[in-house]
C-alpha cells in the first residue's frame, strides 16, 4: 500500500494518527519511510518496527485509546500536531496526556517523528507498560 500521491502534509498527519489510533499497522507502515526515526522526549530513537511495537503495547494496556482535540499544521518540511491522548488505564484511572508531535515528511513519507509529552502526566501509562 503506498501513500496517495495527492496527500498534503496535514492529510498525511491525520492519516498517520488515525492509523495509530485504530492500530492499523499496515496503514502506518504505508505512511512512513522504512527508515523512520522516532523520538519521545529526546530519548534514543526508535525505528519503525519498534515504534509500531510500542504503539501495540500501549493499545494492549489502554482501553478506549484515542486522540482528541487535534490541532495540526503543515510546515515547510512536514507537520506539527498537538493532541490529547486519552483512554482508561488498567487500574481504572484515566489517561489524559497533552502531546506535541513534530514530523518531517519527504517524498510523501514520514521520515522523522519527534513526540513531546509531560512524563509525570504519563506515569500511570509508564507503570502499566512496565
MOGI-V753192 format. One record per pair of residues at least 24 apart in sequence whose ideal C-beta (glycine too) atoms are under 6 Angstrom apart, sorted by the first residue. I is the first residue (numbers start at 0). J is the second residue. If there is no record, write none. Layout:
i=I j=J
i=I j=J
//
This chain:
i=0 j=29
i=2 j=29
i=2 j=30
i=2 j=107
i=8 j=73
i=8 j=77
i=8 j=78
i=8 j=104
i=9 j=71
i=9 j=73
i=9 j=78
i=11 j=104
i=12 j=71
i=12 j=78
i=12 j=80
i=16 j=66
i=19 j=54
i=20 j=65
i=20 j=66
i=22 j=58
i=24 j=51
i=30 j=109
i=31 j=108
i=31 j=109
i=32 j=108
i=32 j=110
i=36 j=111
i=37 j=112
i=38 j=113
i=39 j=114
i=40 j=115
i=56 j=128
i=60 j=89
i=60 j=127
i=61 j=86
i=61 j=94
i=62 j=86
i=62 j=87
i=63 j=87
i=76 j=103
i=77 j=102
i=77 j=103
i=77 j=104
i=78 j=102
i=88 j=123
i=88 j=127
i=89 j=127
i=92 j=123
i=94 j=124
i=96 j=120
i=96 j=121
//
